[in-house]
């Protein structure tokens, strides 16, 4: 499953894990994406939606 929101397009972001000794290694921040039934153009479809879009009211749950 691609970790990308179908509404806003938010996907994985990259950064660093930094230890107390300042050892730096690469890491990935994934968005909180859920597969949901939503109403789109009057019909019910399954889409991958991030929780920020749900909270902002950008989608209507079926």
PyMOL Python script that loads the backbone (N, CA, C, O; Angstrom):
from pymol import cmd

cmd.read_pdbstr("""\
ATOM      1  N   UNK A   1       0.846  -1.179   0.000  1.00  0.00           N
ATOM      2  CA  UNK A   1       0.000   0.000   0.000  1.00  0.00           C
ATOM      3  C   UNK A   1       0.891   1.240   0.000  1.00  0.00           C
ATOM      4  O   UNK A   1       1.744   1.409   0.871  1.00  0.00           O
ATOM      5  N   UNK A   2       0.677   2.099  -0.988  1.00  0.00           N
ATOM      6  CA  UNK A   2       1.431   3.346  -1.042  1.00  0.00           C
ATOM      7  C   UNK A   2       0.970   4.241   0.104  1.00  0.00           C
ATOM      8  O   UNK A   2      -0.229   4.435   0.303  1.00  0.00           O
ATOM      9  N   UNK A   3       1.911   4.778   0.847  1.00  0.00           N
ATOM     10  CA  UNK A   3       1.566   5.622   1.991  1.00  0.00           C
ATOM     11  C   UNK A   3       1.408   7.060   1.519  1.00  0.00           C
ATOM     12  O   UNK A   3       2.212   7.930   1.853  1.00  0.00           O
ATOM     13  N   UNK A   4       0.348   7.298   0.729  1.00  0.00           N
ATOM     14  CA  UNK A   4       0.095   8.623   0.171  1.00  0.00           C
ATOM     15  C   UNK A   4      -1.400   8.910   0.247  1.00  0.00           C
ATOM     16  O   UNK A   4      -2.224   8.054  -0.075  1.00  0.00           O
ATOM     17  N   UNK A   5      -1.741  10.127   0.676  1.00  0.00           N
ATOM     18  CA  UNK A   5      -3.135  10.534   0.788  1.00  0.00           C
ATOM     19  C   UNK A   5      -3.675  10.832  -0.610  1.00  0.00           C
ATOM     20  O   UNK A   5      -3.037  11.542  -1.388  1.00  0.00           O
ATOM     21  N   UNK A   6      -4.870  10.278  -0.930  1.00  0.00           N
ATOM     22  CA  UNK A   6      -5.487  10.519  -2.230  1.00  0.00           C
ATOM     23  C   UNK A   6      -6.137  11.893  -2.317  1.00  0.00           C
ATOM     24  O   UNK A   6      -6.468  12.337  -3.416  1.00  0.00           O
ATOM     25  N   UNK A   7      -6.329  12.576  -1.202  1.00  0.00           N
ATOM     26  CA  UNK A   7      -6.981  13.878  -1.189  1.00  0.00           C
ATOM     27  C   UNK A   7      -5.958  15.006  -1.319  1.00  0.00           C
ATOM     28  O   UNK A   7      -6.060  15.830  -2.228  1.00  0.00           O
ATOM     29  N   UNK A   8      -4.977  15.049  -0.424  1.00  0.00           N
ATOM     30  CA  UNK A   8      -4.019  16.162  -0.430  1.00  0.00           C
ATOM     31  C   UNK A   8      -2.669  15.794  -1.047  1.00  0.00           C
ATOM     32  O   UNK A   8      -1.861  16.679  -1.327  1.00  0.00           O
ATOM     33  N   UNK A   9      -2.414  14.494  -1.263  1.00  0.00           N
ATOM     34  CA  UNK A   9      -1.158  14.088  -1.880  1.00  0.00           C
ATOM     35  C   UNK A   9       0.004  13.959  -0.917  1.00  0.00           C
ATOM     36  O   UNK A   9       1.142  13.754  -1.340  1.00  0.00           O
ATOM     37  N   UNK A  10      -0.267  14.078   0.366  1.00  0.00           N
ATOM     38  CA  UNK A  10       0.810  13.972   1.351  1.00  0.00           C
ATOM     39  C   UNK A  10       1.411  12.572   1.312  1.00  0.00           C
ATOM     40  O   UNK A  10       0.685  11.578   1.285  1.00  0.00           O
ATOM     41  N   UNK A  11       2.739  12.499   1.309  1.00  0.00           N
ATOM     42  CA  UNK A  11       3.436  11.228   1.240  1.00  0.00           C
ATOM     43  C   UNK A  11       4.559  11.162   2.248  1.00  0.00           C
ATOM     44  O   UNK A  11       4.637  12.005   3.141  1.00  0.00           O
ATOM     45  N   UNK A  12       5.438  10.170   2.124  1.00  0.00           N
ATOM     46  CA  UNK A  12       6.548  10.033   3.061  1.00  0.00           C
ATOM     47  C   UNK A  12       7.494  11.228   3.007  1.00  0.00           C
ATOM     48  O   UNK A  12       7.781  11.768   1.938  1.00  0.00           O
ATOM     49  N   UNK A  13       7.974  11.630   4.190  1.00  0.00           N
ATOM     50  CA  UNK A  13       8.954  12.704   4.287  1.00  0.00           C
ATOM     51  C   UNK A  13      10.210  12.121   4.910  1.00  0.00           C
ATOM     52  O   UNK A  13      10.134  11.186   5.707  1.00  0.00           O
ATOM     53  N   UNK A  14      11.352  12.662   4.555  1.00  0.00           N
ATOM     54  CA  UNK A  14      12.626  12.111   5.007  1.00  0.00           C
ATOM     55  C   UNK A  14      13.300  13.069   5.962  1.00  0.00           C
ATOM     56  O   UNK A  14      13.158  14.287   5.860  1.00  0.00           O
ATOM     57  N   UNK A  15      14.042  12.486   6.900  1.00  0.00           N
ATOM     58  CA  UNK A  15      14.757  13.290   7.876  1.00  0.00           C
ATOM     59  C   UNK A  15      15.849  12.466   8.518  1.00  0.00           C
ATOM     60  O   UNK A  15      16.350  11.506   7.932  1.00  0.00           O
ATOM     61  N   UNK A  16      16.213  12.852   9.732  1.00  0.00           N
ATOM     62  CA  UNK A  16      17.294  12.176  10.442  1.00  0.00           C
ATOM     63  C   UNK A  16      16.831  11.769  11.831  1.00  0.00           C
ATOM     64  O   UNK A  16      16.037  12.465  12.464  1.00  0.00           O
ATOM     65  N   UNK A  17      17.335  10.637  12.293  1.00  0.00           N
ATOM     66  CA  UNK A  17      17.244  10.271  13.702  1.00  0.00           C
ATOM     67  C   UNK A  17      18.537  10.744  14.343  1.00  0.00           C
ATOM     68  O   UNK A  17      19.625  10.362  13.912  1.00  0.00           O
ATOM     69  N   UNK A  18      18.422  11.569  15.364  1.00  0.00           N
ATOM     70  CA  UNK A  18      19.610  12.135  16.008  1.00  0.00           C
ATOM     71  C   UNK A  18      19.658  11.634  17.436  1.00  0.00           C
ATOM     72  O   UNK A  18      18.743  11.892  18.218  1.00  0.00           O
ATOM     73  N   UNK A  19      20.717  10.918  17.783  1.00  0.00           N
ATOM     74  CA  UNK A  19      20.868  10.386  19.139  1.00  0.00           C
ATOM     75  C   UNK A  19      21.410  11.472  20.067  1.00  0.00           C
ATOM     76  O   UNK A  19      21.762  12.567  19.628  1.00  0.00           O
ATOM     77  N   UNK A  20      21.468  11.145  21.345  1.00  0.00           N
ATOM     78  CA  UNK A  20      21.999  12.087  22.332  1.00  0.00           C
ATOM     79  C   UNK A  20      23.459  12.432  22.044  1.00  0.00           C
ATOM     80  O   UNK A  20      23.907  13.543  22.325  1.00  0.00           O
ATOM     81  N   UNK A  21      24.196  11.473  21.484  1.00  0.00           N
ATOM     82  CA  UNK A  21      25.594  11.699  21.114  1.00  0.00           C
ATOM     83  C   UNK A  21      25.718  12.352  19.733  1.00  0.00           C
ATOM     84  O   UNK A  21      26.817  12.476  19.192  1.00  0.00           O
ATOM     85  N   UNK A  22      24.589  12.763  19.176  1.00  0.00           N
ATOM     86  CA  UNK A  22      24.488  13.414  17.867  1.00  0.00           C
ATOM     87  C   UNK A  22      24.941  12.506  16.727  1.00  0.00           C
ATOM     88  O   UNK A  22      25.457  12.983  15.716  1.00  0.00           O
ATOM     89  N   UNK A  23      24.747  11.184  16.893  1.00  0.00           N
ATOM     90  CA  UNK A  23      24.915  10.265  15.772  1.00  0.00           C
ATOM     91  C   UNK A  23      23.673  10.409  14.896  1.00  0.00           C
ATOM     92  O   UNK A  23      22.547  10.334  15.388  1.00  0.00           O
ATOM     93  N   UNK A  24      23.880  10.613  13.610  1.00  0.00           N
ATOM     94  CA  UNK A  24      22.786  10.913  12.694  1.00  0.00           C
ATOM     95  C   UNK A  24      22.602   9.761  11.718  1.00  0.00           C
ATOM     96  O   UNK A  24      23.562   9.310  11.094  1.00  0.00           O
ATOM     97  N   UNK A  25      21.354   9.279  11.585  1.00  0.00           N
ATOM     98  CA  UNK A  25      21.041   8.261  10.585  1.00  0.00           C
ATOM     99  C   UNK A  25      19.735   8.649   9.912  1.00  0.00           C
ATOM    100  O   UNK A  25      18.908   9.349  10.497  1.00  0.00           O
ATOM    101  N   UNK A  26      19.554   8.191   8.681  1.00  0.00           N
ATOM    102  CA  UNK A  26      18.372   8.541   7.905  1.00  0.00           C
ATOM    103  C   UNK A  26      17.130   7.808   8.433  1.00  0.00           C
ATOM    104  O   UNK A  26      17.222   6.684   8.927  1.00  0.00           O
ATOM    105  N   UNK A  27      15.971   8.466   8.320  1.00  0.00           N
ATOM    106  CA  UNK A  27      14.723   7.841   8.699  1.00  0.00           C
ATOM    107  C   UNK A  27      13.602   8.397   7.837  1.00  0.00           C
ATOM    108  O   UNK A  27      13.793   9.374   7.112  1.00  0.00           O
ATOM    109  N   UNK A  28      12.422   7.768   7.917  1.00  0.00           N
ATOM    110  CA  UNK A  28      11.276   8.167   7.113  1.00  0.00           C
ATOM    111  C   UNK A  28      10.108   8.482   8.041  1.00  0.00           C
ATOM    112  O   UNK A  28       9.819   7.728   8.970  1.00  0.00           O
ATOM    113  N   UNK A  29       9.441   9.601   7.779  1.00  0.00           N
ATOM    114  CA  UNK A  29       8.221   9.969   8.492  1.00  0.00           C
ATOM    115  C   UNK A  29       7.053   9.665   7.567  1.00  0.00           C
ATOM    116  O   UNK A  29       6.938  10.273   6.504  1.00  0.00           O
ATOM    117  N   UNK A  30       6.184   8.733   7.952  1.00  0.00           N
ATOM    118  CA  UNK A  30       5.028   8.370   7.134  1.00  0.00           C
ATOM    119  C   UNK A  30       3.789   9.105   7.628  1.00  0.00           C
ATOM    120  O   UNK A  30       3.625   9.276   8.836  1.00  0.00           O
ATOM    121  N   UNK A  31       2.907   9.549   6.722  1.00  0.00           N
ATOM    122  CA  UNK A  31       1.663  10.166   7.149  1.00  0.00           C
ATOM    123  C   UNK A  31       0.706   9.111   7.715  1.00  0.00           C
ATOM    124  O   UNK A  31       0.800   7.930   7.383  1.00  0.00           O
ATOM    125  N   UNK A  32      -0.204   9.552   8.563  1.00  0.00           N
ATOM    126  CA  UNK A  32      -1.179   8.665   9.181  1.00  0.00           C
ATOM    127  C   UNK A  32      -2.339   8.476   8.201  1.00  0.00           C
ATOM    128  O   UNK A  32      -3.298   9.247   8.209  1.00  0.00           O
ATOM    129  N   UNK A  33      -2.240   7.428   7.343  1.00  0.00           N
ATOM    130  CA  UNK A  33      -3.186   7.217   6.257  1.00  0.00           C
ATOM    131  C   UNK A  33      -4.087   6.018   6.573  1.00  0.00           C
ATOM    132  O   UNK A  33      -3.611   4.967   7.002  1.00  0.00           O
ATOM    133  N   UNK A  34      -5.409   6.197   6.353  1.00  0.00           N
ATOM    134  CA  UNK A  34      -6.381   5.133   6.561  1.00  0.00           C
ATOM    135  C   UNK A  34      -7.169   4.923   5.281  1.00  0.00           C
ATOM    136  O   UNK A  34      -7.437   5.878   4.551  1.00  0.00           O
ATOM    137  N   UNK A  35      -7.541   3.682   5.004  1.00  0.00           N
ATOM    138  CA  UNK A  35      -8.367   3.361   3.843  1.00  0.00           C
ATOM    139  C   UNK A  35      -9.819   3.468   4.280  1.00  0.00           C
ATOM    140  O   UNK A  35     -10.272   2.716   5.143  1.00  0.00           O
ATOM    141  N   UNK A  36     -10.553   4.414   3.679  1.00  0.00           N
ATOM    142  CA  UNK A  36     -11.900   4.707   4.134  1.00  0.00           C
ATOM    143  C   UNK A  36     -12.885   4.742   2.981  1.00  0.00           C
ATOM    144  O   UNK A  36     -12.507   4.950   1.828  1.00  0.00           O
ATOM    145  N   UNK A  37     -14.158   4.536   3.306  1.00  0.00           N
ATOM    146  CA  UNK A  37     -15.240   4.744   2.353  1.00  0.00           C
ATOM    147  C   UNK A  37     -15.683   6.190   2.492  1.00  0.00           C
ATOM    148  O   UNK A  37     -16.112   6.609   3.567  1.00  0.00           O
ATOM    149  N   UNK A  38     -15.581   6.965   1.396  1.00  0.00           N
ATOM    150  CA  UNK A  38     -15.962   8.371   1.424  1.00  0.00           C
ATOM    151  C   UNK A  38     -16.947   8.648   0.293  1.00  0.00           C
ATOM    152  O   UNK A  38     -17.057   7.880  -0.663  1.00  0.00           O
ATOM    153  N   UNK A  39     -17.658   9.762   0.427  1.00  0.00           N
ATOM    154  CA  UNK A  39     -18.590  10.195  -0.615  1.00  0.00           C
ATOM    155  C   UNK A  39     -17.830  11.145  -1.534  1.00  0.00           C
ATOM    156  O   UNK A  39     -17.313  12.170  -1.089  1.00  0.00           O
ATOM    157  N   UNK A  40     -17.765  10.794  -2.834  1.00  0.00           N
ATOM    158  CA  UNK A  40     -17.074  11.625  -3.808  1.00  0.00           C
ATOM    159  C   UNK A  40     -17.938  11.717  -5.065  1.00  0.00           C
ATOM    160  O   UNK A  40     -18.216  10.704  -5.708  1.00  0.00           O
ATOM    161  N   UNK A  41     -18.358  12.924  -5.409  1.00  0.00           N
ATOM    162  CA  UNK A  41     -19.225  13.183  -6.563  1.00  0.00           C
ATOM    163  C   UNK A  41     -20.524  12.375  -6.480  1.00  0.00           C
ATOM    164  O   UNK A  41     -21.016  11.876  -7.492  1.00  0.00           O
ATOM    165  N   UNK A  42     -21.073  12.249  -5.272  1.00  0.00           N
ATOM    166  CA  UNK A  42     -22.356  11.580  -5.091  1.00  0.00           C
ATOM    167  C   UNK A  42     -22.295  10.071  -5.008  1.00  0.00           C
ATOM    168  O   UNK A  42     -23.329   9.435  -4.801  1.00  0.00           O
ATOM    169  N   UNK A  43     -21.119   9.467  -5.163  1.00  0.00           N
ATOM    170  CA  UNK A  43     -21.000   8.016  -5.057  1.00  0.00           C
ATOM    171  C   UNK A  43     -20.007   7.669  -3.951  1.00  0.00           C
ATOM    172  O   UNK A  43     -19.160   8.479  -3.573  1.00  0.00           O
ATOM    173  N   UNK A  44     -20.133   6.449  -3.447  1.00  0.00           N
ATOM    174  CA  UNK A  44     -19.265   5.984  -2.363  1.00  0.00           C
ATOM    175  C   UNK A  44     -18.065   5.262  -2.966  1.00  0.00           C
ATOM    176  O   UNK A  44     -18.223   4.324  -3.748  1.00  0.00           O
ATOM    177  N   UNK A  45     -16.865   5.707  -2.596  1.00  0.00           N
ATOM    178  CA  UNK A  45     -15.633   5.102  -3.099  1.00  0.00           C
ATOM    179  C   UNK A  45     -14.690   4.864  -1.928  1.00  0.00           C
ATOM    180  O   UNK A  45     -14.804   5.500  -0.880  1.00  0.00           O
ATOM    181  N   UNK A  46     -13.755   3.936  -2.125  1.00  0.00           N
ATOM    182  CA  UNK A  46     -12.712   3.704  -1.129  1.00  0.00           C
ATOM    183  C   UNK A  46     -11.478   4.493  -1.518  1.00  0.00           C
ATOM    184  O   UNK A  46     -10.989   4.375  -2.642  1.00  0.00           O
ATOM    185  N   UNK A  47     -10.972   5.298  -0.590  1.00  0.00           N
ATOM    186  CA  UNK A  47      -9.780   6.109  -0.828  1.00  0.00           C
ATOM    187  C   UNK A  47      -8.877   6.036   0.394  1.00  0.00           C
ATOM    188  O   UNK A  47      -9.324   5.747   1.504  1.00  0.00           O
ATOM    189  N   UNK A  48      -7.601   6.304   0.165  1.00  0.00           N
ATOM    190  CA  UNK A  48      -6.655   6.428   1.266  1.00  0.00           C
ATOM    191  C   UNK A  48      -6.619   7.892   1.686  1.00  0.00           C
ATOM    192  O   UNK A  48      -6.269   8.765   0.892  1.00  0.00           O
ATOM    193  N   UNK A  49      -6.986   8.157   2.948  1.00  0.00           N
ATOM    194  CA  UNK A  49      -7.148   9.514   3.435  1.00  0.00           C
ATOM    195  C   UNK A  49      -6.290   9.697   4.685  1.00  0.00           C
ATOM    196  O   UNK A  49      -6.312   8.860   5.588  1.00  0.00           O
ATOM    197  N   UNK A  50      -5.534  10.797   4.734  1.00  0.00           N
ATOM    198  CA  UNK A  50      -4.749  11.074   5.939  1.00  0.00           C
ATOM    199  C   UNK A  50      -5.671  11.677   7.000  1.00  0.00           C
ATOM    200  O   UNK A  50      -6.711  12.248   6.673  1.00  0.00           O
ATOM    201  N   UNK A  51      -5.291  11.549   8.247  1.00  0.00           N
ATOM    202  CA  UNK A  51      -6.145  11.990   9.342  1.00  0.00           C
ATOM    203  C   UNK A  51      -6.263  13.508   9.385  1.00  0.00           C
ATOM    204  O   UNK A  51      -7.234  14.020   9.942  1.00  0.00           O
ATOM    205  N   UNK A  52      -5.315  14.245   8.820  1.00  0.00           N
ATOM    206  CA  UNK A  52      -5.433  15.703   8.772  1.00  0.00           C
ATOM    207  C   UNK A  52      -6.575  16.125   7.860  1.00  0.00           C
ATOM    208  O   UNK A  52      -7.286  17.084   8.159  1.00  0.00           O
ATOM    209  N   UNK A  53      -6.758  15.408   6.735  1.00  0.00           N
ATOM    210  CA  UNK A  53      -7.880  15.708   5.835  1.00  0.00           C
ATOM    211  C   UNK A  53      -9.203  15.380   6.507  1.00  0.00           C
ATOM    212  O   UNK A  53     -10.179  16.112   6.340  1.00  0.00           O
ATOM    213  N   UNK A  54      -9.249  14.284   7.269  1.00  0.00           N
ATOM    214  CA  UNK A  54     -10.473  13.928   7.998  1.00  0.00           C
ATOM    215  C   UNK A  54     -10.817  15.009   9.022  1.00  0.00           C
ATOM    216  O   UNK A  54     -11.967  15.436   9.128  1.00  0.00           O
ATOM    217  N   UNK A  55      -9.813  15.440   9.768  1.00  0.00           N
ATOM    218  CA  UNK A  55     -10.047  16.418  10.825  1.00  0.00           C
ATOM    219  C   UNK A  55     -10.428  17.777  10.253  1.00  0.00           C
ATOM    220  O   UNK A  55     -11.221  18.500  10.857  1.00  0.00           O
ATOM    221  N   UNK A  56      -9.867  18.137   9.084  1.00  0.00           N
ATOM    222  CA  UNK A  56     -10.147  19.426   8.462  1.00  0.00           C
ATOM    223  C   UNK A  56     -11.498  19.439   7.751  1.00  0.00           C
ATOM    224  O   UNK A  56     -11.970  20.500   7.344  1.00  0.00           O
ATOM    225  N   UNK A  57     -12.126  18.266   7.596  1.00  0.00           N
ATOM    226  CA  UNK A  57     -13.421  18.188   6.953  1.00  0.00           C
ATOM    227  C   UNK A  57     -13.347  18.228   5.439  1.00  0.00           C
ATOM    228  O   UNK A  57     -14.316  18.616   4.787  1.00  0.00           O
ATOM    229  N   UNK A  58     -12.219  17.838   4.866  1.00  0.00           N
ATOM    230  CA  UNK A  58     -12.056  17.832   3.415  1.00  0.00           C
ATOM    231  C   UNK A  58     -12.787  16.663   2.758  1.00  0.00           C
ATOM    232  O   UNK A  58     -13.014  16.682   1.548  1.00  0.00           O
ATOM    233  N   UNK A  59     -13.159  15.644   3.539  1.00  0.00           N
ATOM    234  CA  UNK A  59     -13.880  14.500   2.998  1.00  0.00           C
ATOM    235  C   UNK A  59     -15.118  14.243   3.853  1.00  0.00           C
ATOM    236  O   UNK A  59     -15.176  14.612   5.026  1.00  0.00           O
ATOM    237  N   UNK A  60     -16.101  13.601   3.234  1.00  0.00           N
ATOM    238  CA  UNK A  60     -17.313  13.209   3.938  1.00  0.00           C
ATOM    239  C   UNK A  60     -17.345  11.690   4.017  1.00  0.00           C
ATOM    240  O   UNK A  60     -17.335  11.010   2.991  1.00  0.00           O
ATOM    241  N   UNK A  61     -17.383  11.162   5.228  1.00  0.00           N
ATOM    242  CA  UNK A  61     -17.405   9.713   5.418  1.00  0.00           C
ATOM    243  C   UNK A  61     -18.747   9.148   4.973  1.00  0.00           C
ATOM    244  O   UNK A  61     -19.788   9.778   5.162  1.00  0.00           O
ATOM    245  N   UNK A  62     -18.717   7.963   4.384  1.00  0.00           N
ATOM    246  CA  UNK A  62     -19.946   7.327   3.902  1.00  0.00           C
ATOM    247  C   UNK A  62     -20.674   6.634   5.036  1.00  0.00           C
ATOM    248  O   UNK A  62     -21.731   6.043   4.820  1.00  0.00           O
TER     249      UNK A  62
END
""", "prot")
cmd.dss("prot")
cmd.show_as("cartoon", "prot")
cmd.util.cbc("prot")
cmd.orient("prot")
